[in-house]
Each structure stands twice: as structure tokens, then as C-alpha cells.
Amino acid sequence: MVSYVRGKTGGPKLSDDQIAAAYAEGEDSVSIALRANVDSTTVLKIARAAGVPIRPRGRGKRKTLGLTDADICRLYEAGVSGPVIADRAGTTTNTVYNILRRGGIPLRTSGAVSSAMAAASRARRYPRKEPP
């Protein structure tokens, strides 16, 4: 039996027991809420009422990135931009910049990035010729 009357349009799609069981098995409240057609706070209220211990917020495993933190710092110091590194690592630019801050890497301003990119572009177009 469902213990709540109000909800998203269309009514709940899972019973309280199914919601509590899914949360107890480790599924996150947002995923359950989408399947059950309710709000995520409702999922947590149902789980609490069923005696299921509520997990701390945001304590999931860190996603495994395509690059190590050291690789991210090394690439950034070599002049690669944050968005390009994020693309290579399979993450967001915010994650990349957080890793750089934790690593003590000074961040470039947007003007410095464009200046560095322009200099690299000029160097490719007009390579230095060594004297004979």
C-alpha cells in the first residue's frame, strides 16, 4: 500500500515496500524516485519509515577517470586546456580544475590560454629555421 497521496502526475509506480527494498539494496534515491514517479525526498522518508538506514549524502565511490591526477596536472602544466583534459579523462571541467587546485597547480586566466594557443599556432605555421 502506498503511504502518500500527493506525487508527480500519474501517481506512484512502485509500492512503499519496493521503494524501501531498492534503497536497502544500494540504489540511490534519485534513480528510485524516477522509477517510482515520486520525489527523491519521498523515497528517503519511505526508507526511514521502513527502518532502512539512510546513507550519507554524496558518499558514493569516486568515478574512475581515464587519466590519473598526476597526468591531469602534467598535461595542464604542458599547456593543454582544462576542457580538452576533461574530454580525455571522461569527466567535467569542474573535476579537472578541482584536481588542479588540490595539486597546487596555478590556474591560467582565459587570456593566458588564448595567448598560449596563439603562440603555439604561430610556431606551427612559421617554424624557426636554423642557420646553415
Secondary structure, 3 states (H helix, E strand, C coil): CCCCCCCCCCCCCCCHHHHHHHHHCCCCHHHHHHHHCCCHHHHHHHHHHCCCCCCCCCCCCCCCCCCCHHHHHHHHHCCCCHHHHHHHHCCCHHHHHHHHHHCCCCCCCHHHHHHHHHHHHHHHHCCCCCCC
